[in-house]
Amino acid sequence: MYDVVYFSSVSENTKRLVEKLGLTAVRIPLKTEEAERFTYDRDSVLIVPTYGSGEEKTTVPKQVIKFLNNPENRKHIKGVVATGNTNFGSSYGLAGVIVSEKLGVPLIQRIEILGTPEDITQLKERLTKLWELR
Ligand SMILES: Cc1cc2nc3c(=O)[nH]c(=O)nc-3n(C[C@H](O)[C@H](O)[C@H](O)COP(=O)(O)O)c2cc1C
């Protein structure tokens, strides 16, 4: 199965979602300079929350941008899951949309906050399918 690489801010919603998946998971550091040095060399799915409330410049967390600036990290990302909040309307999960387009990998799912049990089940099914198709 793919590992999970994720970012989660101090509110740790995404961290709690990831814990429910029961997969090997690594967290991109909160400190930008650490995120810049952080490497992961196993094929993974990236789970990314959206910030910036629709402001284009800050939509993708800067720590995630730093991590993805490293081509070695980038090449191991096989899919993206977007977390966010539907209250943000058209920018719901936008960071995941942007990253999946940039990397040319599928946007597997958009999940609100921690995800419902149904979201988790669906995500596990989709991750299994993606893994089998590799
Ligand atoms: C300042 C701020 C801006 C946000 N902007 C967006 C947004 O544009 N789109 C969206 O879907 N969610 C947005 N969110 C919601 C977060 O993506 C959501 O709470 C997510 O679960 C945070 O994950 P984390 O706690 O792991 O960092 C925003 C949250 C904050 C605090």
The ligand as a Gaussian input file, in Angstrom:
#p B3LYP/6-31G(d) Opt

LIG

0 1
 C       -7.057000      30.757000       8.021000
 C       -7.731000      29.550000       7.418000
 C       -8.019000      29.543000       6.082000
 C       -8.642000      28.434000       5.486000
 N       -8.928000      28.451000       4.149000
 C       -9.553000      27.391000       3.587000
 C       -9.887000      27.380000       2.201000
 O       -9.622000      28.314000       1.466000
 N      -10.505000      26.261000       1.707000
 C      -10.802000      25.178000       2.479000
 O      -11.337000      24.205000       1.966000
 N      -10.511000      25.162000       3.799000
 C       -9.897000      26.222000       4.367000
 N       -9.596000      26.204000       5.703000
 C       -9.996000      25.025000       6.520000
 C       -8.849000      24.031000       6.727000
 O       -8.355000      23.519000       5.514000
 C       -9.378000      22.858000       7.554000
 O       -9.740000      23.338000       8.834000
 C       -8.380000      21.728000       7.690000
 O       -9.015000      20.646000       8.333000
 C       -7.158000      22.147000       8.489000
 O       -6.295000      21.033000       8.619000
 P       -5.183000      20.964000       9.750000
 O       -5.868000      21.204000      11.072000
 O       -4.634000      19.587000       9.642000
 O       -4.163000      22.008000       9.450000
 C       -8.977000      27.303000       6.286000
 C       -8.671000      27.324000       7.657000
 C       -8.063000      28.419000       8.237000
 C       -7.761000      28.391000       9.704000

